[in-house]
Amino acid sequence: MKQQQDIYKLIKGAQKSQPDKPRKLFLDIDGHRNEAGGFDNDMFELICNFLLEAMVKYLTEISCPMYSISNPNKQINDIPDSY
């Protein structure tokens, strides 16, 4: 999914430009709604599976329409070259 790669590049770029500084991601989602008014499957997967499961370890905080969480652990600064 292109959105995942874009977010990953932002996180990787933030580490490169500001090494080891706390990283906070704010994601605002425009559109991507289903008929019931909730987020479509792609955005639900992006938020739940990608951000909250895979990327949270590289951030200190994530804020998006469904969730706002702080990483209870220290962020990992050794970010792989690709996801």
N, C-alpha and C positions, 0 to 999 in steps of 0.2 A: 504494500500500500504506500503510495507516494507520501501521504501525510506522515507516516512513521519515519520514512527516510528524511523528510524535511525537519522534523522535530529532533531526530538523532543528530543531524548535522548542526543544528542550533546548539545542542548540548555540547557536542564535541568542540564546536567553535568557541563556545563560552569558556571551556577549560583551556583552550589554546590561548585565547586573548587575556584571560584573567585566571592564571593557574591557581588551582586549589581554593579559590574564593567560593563562598556559599552560592549555590545556584538555586534560583526559584523560578519555576515555570508557571506563567499565567496563560491559560488557553481559553480564548473566547470562541464559541462555535456559532456561526451564523448559518441558518438553514439546517439541512440534514435531519429533517423531522419526518416521522412516519405519520400515517393517517390518524393515529391516536394522539399526536402532539408530542410524543417522546422522541428521543434521538433514534435515527435509523441504525441498522445493524453495524454499519461501518464505523460510525462515531461511537457507538456503545463499545465495540471491540477496541477502538483506539484508546478510549478512556480507561476501560476496565482491564483489558488484557495487556495493552502495550504500556500505557503510562503507569498504572498502579502496580503492575506486576514486574515489568521489565525495566522501566526507566527510573523508577523512584529511587533506586540505589545510587544513581548518579546525581541526585538532586537533594536539596534540603527541604524543599516544599513544592507542592503542586496545587494549583488552584484552577479549577475548571467548573463548568456549570453544574455537574453532578456532585462533585467532591472538592473538598479542600483539606489536604492532609500535610502533615509534617513527617518527614522521614525520622523514625525513632532512632535510627542508627546514623553514624557518621557517613556522609556522602563518600562514594568511591570516586577518586580522582583519576584513576588509571582506566581511562575509557578506551575500549578497543577501537581500531581504525574503522571497522565496519560492524554493522548490526546484522 
